[in-house]
Amino acid sequence: MAQSEGARVSGQRGWVWLVVLLALAAGLYFYLNRSDNANDSGVAGSPGMRGIASMAVPVKVATVTESAVEVVLPAVGTVTALNTVTVTSRVEGELEAVFFQEGETVQAGDFLARIDPRLYQVALDQALGQQAQNQALLKNAQSDLKRYEQLFKQNSLARQQLDTQRALVQQYQGALVSDQAAVDSARLQLEFAQIKAPLSGRVGLRKVDPGNLISAGDADGLLVITQTQPISVLFSLPQAQLPEVRMQLMAGNSLTVVLYDSTNTRELARGKLVSIDNQIDIATGTVRMKAQFANEDEALFPNQFVNVQLVVNTLENALTLPAKAVQQGSIGSFVYRVTDDNTVKVQPIVTGAVQERTVTVLEGLQSGQVVVTEGVDRLRDGAKVEIVEE
């Protein structure tokens, strides 16, 4: 009876060991199979990919092309009016009328407003009257001088009387010079009653309404004119990038500046770099620069925030492809290159300049080769693909 009980216990232990060994074998098989799948490409794939390797994966592709690529230095800038003028009155008086609409564009010399001119017209008339009076006195004194000179030659007049008459003529001549200055001043004051635009630009909001008494040189002014055609953009670059910019300028090259909107997706304008500040900001380690733009479509507005790209070089015949085609893995940057039999190959590449949506390829690809741009999440080295048209 004891022997039968011992045999039954021994048989149960044998089954337990068998189950343990089978579990260990299954775990080892699963671990090795997962490691093999993960190591097949080194960059993509997941357990179970071998089971669908023969299935064609739908993908979208792009062709590697040759094109001119701009090497740019990015920055953030602020649009600044080329000139800003606060228009004030040079004379005092009642604002009689305005001849501009708020927000409109005016040209240099356009009439903007009128101060009541009557006081200045009276002053001009008075100056002209005084001038006419002295002209008549001078004419009479000159006639007397001619008679005195004849009498003096006949010894009928004392020299002192002749000299006195000559002095009187000179006195009236001096008075006429003063009168002419008074006339010019009065005429200028009358002209100042007509307020003109000192430069071409866009008019801001009106600060004073007709009927108000305004003073000469009022700091607030009547309105503000900003010159927006052309217009400027101020931006800063790190001091480490300054030598590259200066090298291009010293070589006589004109550097293009491209502006994008706040989302950095829509191009707004292209202009030229016109000046660099003469010192580096020690607080930020940057140097300020100014670019100028024609702004014919008035897409740029003063104080507008813009993204700036300063073009410092252009690479001719550079290989480019969409940025979304470039993947990152343990081997670095790579793409899935599509072969002639619609099989993908993991192709390591070396990238260069990165633009908004494109990447320059320095090594690893040739012009005309096809790479996958969409559908890469289901790919592995050697997988079959089906190209889907855009």
C-alpha positions as CSV (number, residue, x, y, z in Angstrom):
1,M,0.0,0.0,0.0
2,A,2.9,2.3,0.8
3,Q,4.6,1.5,-2.5
4,S,1.4,2.3,-4.5
5,E,1.1,5.7,-2.7
6,G,4.7,6.5,-3.4
7,A,4.3,5.7,-7.1
8,R,1.3,8.0,-7.4
9,V,3.2,10.9,-5.8
10,S,6.1,10.4,-8.1
11,G,3.8,10.4,-11.2
12,Q,2.3,13.7,-10.1
13,R,5.7,15.3,-9.7
14,G,6.6,14.2,-13.2
15,W,3.6,15.9,-14.7
16,V,4.4,19.1,-12.8
17,W,7.9,19.2,-14.2
18,L,6.6,18.5,-17.7
19,V,4.2,21.5,-17.5
20,V,7.0,23.8,-16.2
21,L,9.3,22.7,-19.0
22,L,6.7,23.4,-21.6
23,A,6.0,26.8,-20.2
24,L,9.7,27.7,-20.2
25,A,10.0,26.5,-23.8
26,A,7.0,28.6,-24.9
27,G,8.3,31.7,-23.2
28,L,11.8,31.3,-24.8
29,Y,10.2,30.8,-28.3
30,F,8.1,34.0,-27.9
31,Y,11.1,36.0,-26.7
32,L,13.4,34.9,-29.5
33,N,10.7,35.4,-32.1
34,R,10.1,39.0,-30.9
35,S,13.8,39.8,-30.9
36,D,14.2,38.5,-34.4
37,N,11.3,40.7,-35.7
38,A,12.7,43.8,-33.9
39,N,16.2,43.3,-35.2
40,D,15.2,42.7,-38.9
41,S,15.2,46.4,-39.8
42,G,16.7,48.1,-36.7
43,V,14.4,51.1,-37.4
44,A,10.8,49.9,-37.8
45,G,8.5,46.9,-37.4
46,S,6.6,45.2,-34.7
47,P,5.8,41.6,-33.6
48,G,3.7,39.8,-36.2
49,M,5.1,41.8,-39.2
50,R,6.4,38.6,-40.8
51,G,3.0,37.3,-41.0
52,I,1.9,40.1,-43.3
53,A,5.2,40.8,-45.0
54,S,3.8,39.5,-48.3
55,M,0.9,41.9,-48.2
56,A,1.4,45.2,-50.2
57,V,1.2,48.2,-48.0
58,P,-0.5,51.3,-49.5
59,V,1.8,54.3,-49.4
60,K,2.3,57.7,-51.0
61,V,5.6,58.6,-52.5
62,A,7.7,61.5,-53.8
63,T,10.6,61.8,-56.2
64,V,14.0,63.1,-55.2
65,T,14.6,66.2,-57.3
66,E,17.3,68.7,-58.0
67,S,16.6,72.4,-57.4
68,A,18.1,75.6,-56.1
69,V,17.9,75.7,-52.3
70,E,18.2,78.8,-50.2
71,V,20.3,78.6,-47.1
72,V,18.5,80.9,-44.5
73,L,19.0,82.2,-41.0
74,P,15.7,82.4,-39.2
75,A,14.6,85.2,-36.9
76,V,11.6,87.0,-35.5
77,G,11.0,90.6,-36.6
78,T,8.7,93.6,-36.2
79,V,7.4,95.7,-39.1
80,T,8.3,99.3,-38.7
81,A,7.2,102.3,-40.8
82,L,10.0,103.8,-42.8
83,N,9.1,107.2,-41.5
84,T,6.5,108.4,-39.0
85,V,5.4,112.1,-38.8
86,T,3.1,113.8,-36.3
87,V,1.6,116.6,-38.3
88,T,1.2,119.8,-36.2
89,S,0.2,123.3,-37.0
90,R,2.8,126.0,-37.3
91,V,0.4,128.8,-36.5
92,E,-2.3,129.3,-34.0
93,G,-6.0,129.6,-34.8
94,E,-9.3,127.9,-35.3
95,L,-9.3,124.6,-37.2
96,E,-11.6,125.5,-40.0
97,A,-11.7,122.4,-42.2
98,V,-10.0,119.0,-42.8
99,F,-9.5,117.5,-46.2
100,F,-8.5,113.9,-45.5
101,Q,-10.3,110.7,-44.6
102,E,-9.0,108.6,-41.7
103,G,-6.9,105.7,-42.9
104,E,-6.5,106.9,-46.5
105,T,-3.2,107.2,-48.4
106,V,-2.0,110.7,-49.1
107,Q,0.8,112.1,-51.2
108,A,3.5,114.6,-50.1
109,G,2.1,118.1,-50.6
110,D,-1.6,117.2,-50.3
111,F,-3.8,119.6,-48.4
112,L,-4.8,118.1,-45.0
113,A,-6.4,120.9,-43.1
114,R,-6.9,124.7,-43.0
115,I,-6.6,127.1,-40.1
116,D,-8.7,130.3,-40.2
117,P,-6.5,132.4,-42.5
118,R,-8.1,135.9,-42.0
119,L,-5.8,137.1,-39.2
120,Y,-2.8,136.2,-41.3
121,Q,-4.2,137.7,-44.5
122,V,-4.7,141.0,-42.5
123,A,-1.0,140.8,-41.4
124,L,0.1,140.3,-44.9
125,D,-1.9,143.2,-46.2
126,Q,-0.5,145.4,-43.5
127,A,3.1,144.5,-44.4
128,L,2.4,145.1,-48.1
129,G,1.0,148.6,-47.2
130,Q,4.0,149.5,-45.2
131,Q,6.2,148.4,-48.0
132,A,4.3,150.4,-50.5
133,Q,4.6,153.5,-48.3
134,N,8.3,153.2,-47.9
135,Q,8.7,152.6,-51.7
136,A,6.9,155.9,-52.3
137,L,9.1,157.7,-49.8
138,L,12.2,156.3,-51.3
139,K,11.2,157.3,-54.8
140,N,10.6,160.9,-53.6
141,A,13.9,161.0,-51.7
142,Q,15.8,159.8,-54.8
143,S,14.2,162.5,-56.9
144,D,15.2,165.1,-54.4
145,L,18.8,163.7,-54.3
146,K,19.1,164.2,-58.1
147,R,18.1,167.9,-57.8
148,Y,20.4,168.4,-54.9
149,E,23.3,167.0,-56.8
150,Q,22.7,169.4,-59.7
151,L,22.5,172.4,-57.3
152,F,25.7,171.3,-55.6
153,K,27.5,171.3,-58.9
154,Q,26.3,174.9,-59.5
155,N,27.6,175.8,-56.0
156,S,24.0,176.6,-55.0
157,L,23.7,174.0,-52.2
158,A,25.8,173.1,-49.2
159,R,27.6,169.7,-49.0
160,Q,26.0,169.0,-45.7
161,Q,22.5,169.3,-47.1
162,L,23.5,166.9,-50.0
163,D,24.9,164.4,-47.6
164,T,21.8,164.5,-45.5
165,Q,19.6,163.7,-48.5
166,R,21.9,160.8,-49.5
167,A,21.5,159.4,-46.0
168,L,17.8,159.7,-46.2
169,V,17.7,157.7,-49.4
170,Q,19.8,155.0,-47.8
171,Q,17.5,155.0,-44.8
172,Y,14.4,154.3,-47.0
173,Q,16.3,151.6,-48.9
174,G,17.0,149.9,-45.6
175,A,13.4,150.2,-44.6
176,L,12.3,148.5,-47.8
177,V,14.6,145.5,-47.0
178,S,12.9,145.3,-43.6
179,D,9.5,145.7,-45.3
180,Q,10.3,142.8,-47.7
181,A,11.2,140.6,-44.8
182,A,7.9,141.5,-43.1
183,V,6.0,140.7,-46.2
184,D,7.7,137.4,-46.6
185,S,7.1,136.4,-43.0
186,A,3.4,137.4,-43.3
187,R,3.0,135.5,-46.5
188,L,4.7,132.4,-44.9
189,Q,2.3,132.6,-41.9
190,L,-0.6,132.7,-44.3
191,E,0.7,129.6,-46.2
192,F,1.2,127.8,-42.9
193,A,-2.6,128.2,-42.3
194,Q,-2.9,125.6,-45.1
195,I,-1.5,122.4,-43.6
196,K,0.1,120.0,-46.1
197,A,1.3,116.4,-45.9
198,P,5.1,116.5,-45.4
199,L,5.5,113.0,-46.9
200,S,3.5,110.3,-48.7
201,G,1.9,107.6,-46.5
202,R,-1.1,106.4,-44.7
203,V,-3.1,108.7,-42.4
204,G,-4.1,107.6,-38.9
205,L,-7.0,108.6,-36.8
206,R,-7.9,112.3,-36.6
207,K,-6.9,113.8,-33.2
208,V,-8.6,117.2,-33.5
209,D,-12.0,118.1,-34.9
210,P,-12.9,121.2,-36.9
211,G,-13.9,124.2,-34.7
212,N,-11.3,123.6,-32.1
213,L,-8.7,126.3,-31.3
214,I,-5.2,124.8,-31.8
215,S,-1.8,126.0,-30.8
216,A,1.4,126.1,-32.9
217,G,3.6,123.1,-32.2
218,D,1.0,121.2,-30.1
219,A,2.8,117.9,-29.1
220,D,-0.3,115.8,-29.8
221,G,-0.6,117.2,-33.3
222,L,-3.6,116.9,-35.7
223,L,-2.8,113.4,-37.1
224,V,0.0,110.9,-37.7
225,I,1.2,109.8,-41.1
226,T,3.2,106.6,-41.5
227,Q,5.2,105.8,-44.6
228,T,4.4,102.2,-45.5
229,Q,5.7,102.1,-49.1
230,P,8.5,101.1,-48.8
231,I,8.4,99.7,-45.3
232,S,11.1,98.4,-42.9
233,V,11.4,95.3,-40.7
234,L,13.7,95.1,-37.7
235,F,15.0,91.8,-36.5
236,S,18.0,90.4,-34.5
237,L,20.4,87.5,-35.2
238,P,22.8,85.8,-32.8
239,Q,26.3,87.3,-32.9
240,A,27.7,83.9,-34.0
241,Q,25.9,84.3,-37.3
242,L,27.2,87.9,-37.9
243,P,30.4,86.8,-39.7
244,E,28.5,84.9,-42.3
245,V,26.3,87.9,-43.0
246,R,29.2,90.3,-43.1
247,M,31.2,88.1,-45.4
248,Q,28.4,88.1,-48.0
249,L,28.0,91.9,-47.7
250,M,31.7,92.6,-48.0
251,A,31.7,90.5,-51.1
252,G,29.2,92.9,-52.6
253,N,26.3,90.5,-52.5
254,S,22.7,91.8,-51.9
255,L,21.0,89.6,-49.3
256,T,17.4,88.7,-49.7
257,V,15.0,88.7,-46.7
258,V,11.8,86.7,-46.9
259,L,8.9,87.3,-44.5
260,Y,6.3,84.8,-43.3
261,D,3.2,85.3,-41.2
262,S,2.9,84.5,-37.5
263,T,2.2,80.8,-38.3
264,N,5.3,80.7,-40.5
265,T,3.4,79.1,-43.3
266,R,2.4,81.9,-45.7
267,E,5.0,84.1,-47.5
268,L,4.2,87.8,-47.1
269,A,7.0,89.6,-48.9
270,R,10.6,89.6,-50.2
271,G,13.0,92.4,-49.7
272,K,16.6,93.3,-49.1
273,L,18.9,93.7,-46.1
274,V,19.8,97.4,-45.9
275,S,21.7,97.9,-42.7
276,I,23.3,96.3,-39.6
277,D,23.6,97.9,-36.2
278,N,27.1,99.1,-35.2
279,Q,27.1,97.2,-31.9
280,I,26.0,93.9,-30.3
281,D,23.5,93.9,-27.5
282,I,25.4,92.6,-24.6
283,A,22.2,91.6,-22.7
284,T,21.1,89.2,-25.5
285,G,24.2,88.6,-27.5
286,T,22.4,89.6,-30.7
287,V,22.8,92.3,-33.4
288,R,19.9,94.2,-34.8
289,M,19.4,94.4,-38.6
290,K,17.0,96.3,-40.9
291,A,15.4,95.1,-44.1
292,Q,13.3,97.1,-46.5
293,F,10.3,96.0,-48.6
294,A,8.4,97.6,-51.4
295,N,5.0,96.6,-49.8
296,E,3.1,97.4,-52.9
297,D,0.2,95.3,-51.8
298,E,0.4,96.7,-48.3
299,A,0.5,93.2,-46.8
300,L,2.8,94.6,-44.1
301,F,1.5,96.8,-41.4
302,P,3.5,98.8,-38.8
303,N,4.1,96.9,-35.5
304,Q,3.1,93.6,-37.2
305,F,4.8,90.4,-35.9
306,V,6.5,88.4,-38.7
307,N,8.9,85.5,-39.1
308,V,12.1,86.4,-40.9
309,Q,14.4,84.3,-43.1
310,L,17.6,85.9,-44.2
311,V,18.9,84.2,-47.3
312,V,22.7,84.0,-47.0
313,N,23.5,81.5,-49.7
314,T,21.8,79.5,-52.5
315,L,22.8,75.9,-53.2
316,E,22.4,75.1,-56.9
317,N,21.3,71.6,-58.1
318,A,20.8,70.4,-54.5
319,L,18.9,67.1,-53.9
320,T,15.7,67.8,-52.1
321,L,12.8,65.7,-50.8
322,P,9.7,66.3,-48.6
323,A,10.7,66.7,-44.9
324,K,8.0,64.2,-43.9
325,A,9.8,61.4,-45.8
326,V,12.7,61.6,-43.4
327,Q,12.5,59.1,-40.5
328,Q,14.7,58.8,-37.4
329,G,16.0,55.5,-35.9
330,S,18.9,53.8,-34.3
331,I,20.9,54.3,-37.6
332,G,20.1,58.0,-37.7
333,S,18.2,59.7,-40.5
334,F,16.8,57.3,-43.1
335,V,14.1,57.0,-45.7
336,Y,12.1,54.2,-47.2
337,R,13.3,54.0,-50.8
338,V,11.0,52.3,-53.3
339,T,12.7,49.9,-55.8
340,D,11.6,49.0,-59.3
341,D,9.7,46.0,-58.0
342,N,7.7,48.0,-55.5
343,T,9.8,46.8,-52.5
344,V,11.0,49.3,-49.9
345,K,14.6,49.5,-48.7
346,V,15.8,51.3,-45.6
347,Q,18.2,53.9,-47.0
348,P,20.3,55.9,-44.5
349,I,20.9,59.5,-45.5
350,V,22.8,62.6,-44.5
351,T,20.6,65.7,-44.5
352,G,21.7,69.4,-45.0
353,A,19.6,72.6,-45.0
354,V,16.1,72.2,-43.7
355,Q,13.4,74.4,-45.2
356,E,9.8,74.7,-44.3
357,R,8.6,71.5,-46.0
358,T,11.7,70.2,-47.8
359,V,15.1,68.8,-46.7
360,T,18.4,68.9,-48.6
361,V,20.1,65.5,-49.0
362,L,23.9,65.5,-48.9
363,E,24.5,61.7,-49.1
364,G,22.5,58.5,-49.6
365,L,20.1,59.3,-52.5
366,Q,20.2,60.2,-56.2
367,S,18.0,62.4,-58.3
368,G,15.0,60.5,-59.6
369,Q,14.8,58.0,-56.8
370,V,11.4,57.4,-55.1
371,V,10.8,57.6,-51.4
372,V,7.8,57.0,-49.2
373,T,6.2,60.1,-47.7
374,E,3.0,58.6,-46.1
375,G,2.3,55.1,-44.7
376,V,5.7,54.5,-43.1
377,D,4.2,53.3,-39.8
378,R,3.5,49.9,-41.4
379,L,6.7,49.4,-43.3
380,R,9.8,47.4,-42.7
381,D,12.9,46.7,-44.8
382,G,11.9,44.6,-47.8
383,A,8.2,45.1,-47.5
384,K,6.0,45.2,-50.6
385,V,4.1,48.5,-51.2
386,E,1.3,49.7,-53.4
387,I,1.7,53.3,-54.5
388,V,-1.4,55.4,-54.0
389,E,-1.7,58.5,-56.2
390,E,-2.2,61.9,-54.6
